[in-house]
């Protein structure tokens, strides 16, 4: 008969590489504490994995927002001369 082949099963290795939560949490923590740029990078990685695996990208958006707030806050403190790590 002329029936087509059934579709192949999904690859089992792709299910184990979902790091959406890992990137999101790292981005939020680093974005809040020290490195705004790393928060933005990890937020982007979280959003990318969330789209790839069909999950919510909220952690990635939060990580990017906190990273941007960290950069803006550090710039304001530095410009005002109140940056705690900058002794001149």
Order of alpha helices (4+ residues) and beta strands (2+ residues): alpha-alpha-alpha-alpha
